[in-house]
Amino acid sequence: VAGHIDGDKIAVPVTVSSAAERIASAHGVEILRTKTSATALMAAASKRGVGFASSAHGGFIVPGFLPAFDAGAALVKILELLAREKLTLSSVRASLPDTHMAHASVITPWEQKGLVMRTLVELSNDRRMELIDGVKVFHDDGWVLALPDPDQPVTHIWAEGSSDARATALAQE
């Protein structure tokens, strides 16, 4: 794959499963994490070395063609990669690892959003964190991301765990 995209990095938002790193590294490609906004993903796609970008909701960017979402260009690039490797889309899909994700929204008054994020950082200071967008805290068997919504008085919680039950438990915690 790395030799067939114009770069050795794929940009994805912080909400995408950690399986992305495992899959990409097996093919000599690095994952570049971005904020969740479309603007942040398009900016990352414009960076040197980024050959592909994907949103968490199925939007794709092929920077060698256009550093913006383009379904047609993405389809052609995916078909090209499948043909080069002599693979079918169904075989690729069947080879993907299971992922276990949970999402919840918690009502958070506007004036409390900063306090919630600071408290989360303080309570998690003994764990590895990522502060690209919101606060992402890593656990031995997954991660949790708390991300204040920019338009509504809610905080979005995304979690990935070793099972659906564990992802849900991490999100609830």
C-alpha positions as YAML, in Angstrom:
chain: A
units: angstrom
residues:
- id: 1
  name: VAL
  ca: [0.00, 0.00, 0.00]
- id: 2
  name: ALA
  ca: [2.71, 2.48, 0.99]
- id: 3
  name: GLY
  ca: [4.23, 2.42, -2.49]
- id: 4
  name: HIS
  ca: [0.89, 3.13, -4.13]
- id: 5
  name: ILE
  ca: [-0.29, 6.20, -2.28]
- id: 6
  name: ASP
  ca: [1.49, 9.55, -2.52]
- id: 7
  name: GLY
  ca: [2.91, 9.45, 1.00]
- id: 8
  name: ASP
  ca: [3.61, 7.16, 3.91]
- id: 9
  name: LYS
  ca: [0.98, 8.53, 6.29]
- id: 10
  name: ILE
  ca: [-2.80, 8.20, 6.58]
- id: 11
  name: ALA
  ca: [-4.63, 10.90, 8.52]
- id: 12
  name: VAL
  ca: [-7.59, 9.91, 10.70]
- id: 13
  name: PRO
  ca: [-9.44, 11.61, 13.59]
- id: 14
  name: VAL
  ca: [-8.75, 10.74, 17.23]
- id: 15
  name: THR
  ca: [-12.08, 8.87, 17.40]
- id: 16
  name: VAL
  ca: [-10.98, 6.13, 14.96]
- id: 17
  name: SER
  ca: [-10.18, 2.70, 16.41]
- id: 18
  name: SER
  ca: [-6.60, 1.91, 17.42]
- id: 19
  name: ALA
  ca: [-6.85, -0.99, 14.95]
- id: 20
  name: ALA
  ca: [-5.92, 1.64, 12.33]
- id: 21
  name: GLU
  ca: [-2.35, 1.78, 13.69]
- id: 22
  name: ARG
  ca: [-2.01, -2.01, 13.72]
- id: 23
  name: ILE
  ca: [-3.28, -2.36, 10.15]
- id: 24
  name: ALA
  ca: [-1.26, 0.55, 8.79]
- id: 25
  name: SER
  ca: [2.02, -0.45, 10.46]
- id: 26
  name: ALA
  ca: [1.73, -3.94, 8.96]
- id: 27
  name: HIS
  ca: [1.92, -2.20, 5.56]
- id: 28
  name: GLY
  ca: [4.67, 0.28, 6.41]
- id: 29
  name: VAL
  ca: [2.28, 3.20, 6.78]
- id: 30
  name: GLU
  ca: [2.01, 5.59, 9.72]
- id: 31
  name: ILE
  ca: [-1.25, 6.93, 11.17]
- id: 32
  name: LEU
  ca: [-1.46, 10.67, 11.78]
- id: 33
  name: ARG
  ca: [-4.20, 11.53, 14.30]
- id: 34
  name: THR
  ca: [-6.18, 14.74, 13.84]
- id: 35
  name: LYS
  ca: [-8.95, 16.67, 15.51]
- id: 36
  name: THR
  ca: [-12.45, 15.45, 14.64]
- id: 37
  name: SER
  ca: [-13.42, 18.39, 12.41]
- id: 38
  name: ALA
  ca: [-13.46, 18.13, 8.63]
- id: 39
  name: THR
  ca: [-11.28, 21.25, 8.50]
- id: 40
  name: ALA
  ca: [-8.58, 19.61, 10.65]
- id: 41
  name: LEU
  ca: [-8.64, 16.47, 8.52]
- id: 42
  name: MET
  ca: [-8.30, 18.48, 5.28]
- id: 43
  name: ALA
  ca: [-5.41, 20.48, 6.80]
- id: 44
  name: ALA
  ca: [-3.66, 17.24, 7.77]
- id: 45
  name: ALA
  ca: [-4.23, 15.86, 4.26]
- id: 46
  name: SER
  ca: [-2.31, 18.85, 2.89]
- id: 47
  name: LYS
  ca: [0.78, 18.01, 4.95]
- id: 48
  name: ARG
  ca: [3.85, 16.49, 3.36]
- id: 49
  name: GLY
  ca: [3.83, 12.70, 3.41]
- id: 50
  name: VAL
  ca: [0.08, 12.24, 3.87]
- id: 51
  name: GLY
  ca: [-1.19, 10.05, 1.05]
- id: 52
  name: PHE
  ca: [-4.73, 9.37, 2.24]
- id: 53
  name: ALA
  ca: [-7.15, 10.66, 4.86]
- id: 54
  name: SER
  ca: [-10.38, 9.27, 6.22]
- id: 55
  name: SER
  ca: [-13.05, 10.62, 8.52]
- id: 56
  name: ALA
  ca: [-14.68, 8.42, 11.13]
- id: 57
  name: HIS
  ca: [-17.89, 8.51, 9.08]
- id: 58
  name: GLY
  ca: [-16.71, 7.27, 5.69]
- id: 59
  name: GLY
  ca: [-15.44, 10.47, 4.08]
- id: 60
  name: PHE
  ca: [-12.18, 10.02, 2.16]
- id: 61
  name: ILE
  ca: [-9.51, 12.41, 0.90]
- id: 62
  name: VAL
  ca: [-6.90, 11.55, -1.73]
- id: 63
  name: PRO
  ca: [-4.45, 14.45, -1.36]
- id: 64
  name: GLY
  ca: [-2.53, 13.56, -4.54]
- id: 65
  name: PHE
  ca: [-5.73, 14.40, -6.42]
- id: 66
  name: LEU
  ca: [-7.50, 16.97, -4.20]
- id: 67
  name: PRO
  ca: [-6.98, 17.76, -0.49]
- id: 68
  name: ALA
  ca: [-10.73, 17.72, 0.15]
- id: 69
  name: PHE
  ca: [-13.41, 15.04, 0.46]
- id: 70
  name: ASP
  ca: [-14.02, 13.39, -2.90]
- id: 71
  name: ALA
  ca: [-15.93, 10.09, -3.02]
- id: 72
  name: GLY
  ca: [-15.16, 9.49, -6.70]
- id: 73
  name: ALA
  ca: [-11.40, 9.91, -6.31]
- id: 74
  name: ALA
  ca: [-11.44, 7.72, -3.19]
- id: 75
  name: LEU
  ca: [-13.37, 4.97, -5.00]
- id: 76
  name: VAL
  ca: [-10.93, 4.98, -7.91]
- id: 77
  name: LYS
  ca: [-7.91, 4.89, -5.54]
- id: 78
  name: ILE
  ca: [-9.40, 2.02, -3.51]
- id: 79
  name: LEU
  ca: [-10.17, 0.06, -6.69]
- id: 80
  name: GLU
  ca: [-6.60, 0.69, -7.90]
- id: 81
  name: LEU
  ca: [-5.12, -0.57, -4.61]
- id: 82
  name: LEU
  ca: [-7.34, -3.66, -4.66]
- id: 83
  name: ALA
  ca: [-6.37, -4.43, -8.28]
- id: 84
  name: ARG
  ca: [-2.63, -3.97, -7.61]
- id: 85
  name: GLU
  ca: [-2.79, -6.39, -4.70]
- id: 86
  name: LYS
  ca: [-5.22, -8.74, -6.51]
- id: 87
  name: LEU
  ca: [-7.69, -8.54, -3.62]
- id: 88
  name: THR
  ca: [-11.43, -8.27, -3.38]
- id: 89
  name: LEU
  ca: [-13.11, -5.77, -1.13]
- id: 90
  name: SER
  ca: [-14.92, -8.61, 0.64]
- id: 91
  name: SER
  ca: [-11.62, -10.37, 1.40]
- id: 92
  name: VAL
  ca: [-10.17, -7.17, 2.85]
- id: 93
  name: ARG
  ca: [-13.30, -6.66, 4.93]
- id: 94
  name: ALA
  ca: [-13.16, -10.25, 6.19]
- id: 95
  name: SER
  ca: [-9.53, -9.78, 7.27]
- id: 96
  name: LEU
  ca: [-10.22, -6.71, 9.41]
- id: 97
  name: PRO
  ca: [-10.01, -7.16, 13.18]
- id: 98
  name: ASP
  ca: [-13.10, -6.82, 15.34]
- id: 99
  name: THR
  ca: [-13.34, -3.46, 17.06]
- id: 100
  name: HIS
  ca: [-15.38, -2.62, 20.13]
- id: 101
  name: MET
  ca: [-16.42, 1.01, 20.37]
- id: 102
  name: ALA
  ca: [-18.94, 2.89, 22.49]
- id: 103
  name: HIS
  ca: [-20.24, 6.46, 22.21]
- id: 104
  name: ALA
  ca: [-22.26, 8.48, 24.68]
- id: 105
  name: SER
  ca: [-23.22, 12.11, 25.12]
- id: 106
  name: VAL
  ca: [-23.28, 13.65, 28.57]
- id: 107
  name: ILE
  ca: [-25.12, 16.91, 29.23]
- id: 108
  name: THR
  ca: [-22.49, 19.44, 30.30]
- id: 109
  name: PRO
  ca: [-23.44, 23.06, 31.04]
- id: 110
  name: TRP
  ca: [-21.33, 25.50, 29.03]
- id: 111
  name: GLU
  ca: [-19.72, 26.97, 32.14]
- id: 112
  name: GLN
  ca: [-18.65, 23.49, 33.33]
- id: 113
  name: LYS
  ca: [-16.90, 22.25, 30.16]
- id: 114
  name: GLY
  ca: [-13.45, 23.60, 31.06]
- id: 115
  name: LEU
  ca: [-13.70, 22.29, 34.61]
- id: 116
  name: VAL
  ca: [-14.68, 18.83, 33.35]
- id: 117
  name: MET
  ca: [-11.66, 18.67, 31.01]
- id: 118
  name: ARG
  ca: [-9.20, 19.96, 33.66]
- id: 119
  name: THR
  ca: [-10.56, 17.49, 36.23]
- id: 120
  name: LEU
  ca: [-10.21, 14.61, 33.77]
- id: 121
  name: VAL
  ca: [-6.58, 15.55, 33.10]
- id: 122
  name: GLU
  ca: [-5.85, 15.77, 36.84]
- id: 123
  name: LEU
  ca: [-7.55, 12.45, 37.63]
- id: 124
  name: SER
  ca: [-5.71, 10.72, 34.77]
- id: 125
  name: ASN
  ca: [-2.22, 12.15, 35.27]
- id: 126
  name: ASP
  ca: [-0.82, 8.66, 35.97]
- id: 127
  name: ARG
  ca: [-1.96, 7.39, 32.55]
- id: 128
  name: ARG
  ca: [-0.82, 8.10, 29.01]
- id: 129
  name: MET
  ca: [-2.95, 10.86, 27.50]
- id: 130
  name: GLU
  ca: [-3.38, 12.42, 24.08]
- id: 131
  name: LEU
  ca: [-4.61, 16.01, 23.92]
- id: 132
  name: ILE
  ca: [-5.07, 16.42, 20.16]
- id: 133
  name: ASP
  ca: [-8.81, 17.06, 20.53]
- id: 134
  name: GLY
  ca: [-10.42, 16.76, 23.95]
- id: 135
  name: VAL
  ca: [-8.78, 14.45, 26.46]
- id: 136
  name: LYS
  ca: [-7.98, 10.89, 25.37]
- id: 137
  name: VAL
  ca: [-6.90, 8.60, 28.21]
- id: 138
  name: PHE
  ca: [-5.31, 5.23, 27.46]
- id: 139
  name: HIS
  ca: [-5.97, 2.11, 29.52]
- id: 140
  name: ASP
  ca: [-4.32, -1.31, 29.30]
- id: 141
  name: ASP
  ca: [-7.22, -2.63, 27.24]
- id: 142
  name: GLY
  ca: [-8.50, 0.45, 25.44]
- id: 143
  name: TRP
  ca: [-9.01, 4.19, 25.61]
- id: 144
  name: VAL
  ca: [-11.60, 6.85, 26.43]
- id: 145
  name: LEU
  ca: [-11.96, 10.24, 24.75]
- id: 146
  name: ALA
  ca: [-13.93, 13.09, 26.31]
- id: 147
  name: LEU
  ca: [-14.63, 15.82, 23.77]
- id: 148
  name: PRO
  ca: [-16.77, 18.90, 24.48]
- id: 149
  name: ASP
  ca: [-19.24, 19.64, 21.69]
- id: 150
  name: PRO
  ca: [-18.55, 23.09, 20.18]
- id: 151
  name: ASP
  ca: [-22.22, 23.80, 19.45]
- id: 152
  name: GLN
  ca: [-24.23, 22.10, 22.21]
- id: 153
  name: PRO
  ca: [-23.97, 21.85, 26.01]
- id: 154
  name: VAL
  ca: [-22.80, 18.23, 25.88]
- id: 155
  name: THR
  ca: [-19.55, 16.30, 26.11]
- id: 156
  name: HIS
  ca: [-19.10, 13.38, 23.74]
- id: 157
  name: ILE
  ca: [-17.51, 10.26, 25.17]
- id: 158
  name: TRP
  ca: [-15.93, 7.73, 22.84]
- id: 159
  name: ALA
  ca: [-14.36, 4.55, 24.13]
- id: 160
  name: GLU
  ca: [-12.65, 1.52, 22.69]
- id: 161
  name: GLY
  ca: [-12.21, -1.67, 24.68]
- id: 162
  name: SER
  ca: [-11.31, -5.32, 24.35]
- id: 163
  name: SER
  ca: [-15.04, -6.17, 24.15]
- id: 164
  name: ASP
  ca: [-18.31, -4.30, 23.68]
- id: 165
  name: ALA
  ca: [-18.95, -4.58, 27.42]
- id: 166
  name: ARG
  ca: [-15.51, -3.18, 28.25]
- id: 167
  name: ALA
  ca: [-15.91, -0.28, 25.80]
- id: 168
  name: THR
  ca: [-19.27, 0.55, 27.39]
- id: 169
  name: ALA
  ca: [-17.76, 0.29, 30.89]
- id: 170
  name: LEU
  ca: [-14.89, 2.62, 29.93]
- id: 171
  name: ALA
  ca: [-17.34, 5.14, 28.48]
- id: 172
  name: GLN
  ca: [-19.49, 5.02, 31.60]
- id: 173
  name: GLU
  ca: [-16.47, 5.39, 33.89]
...
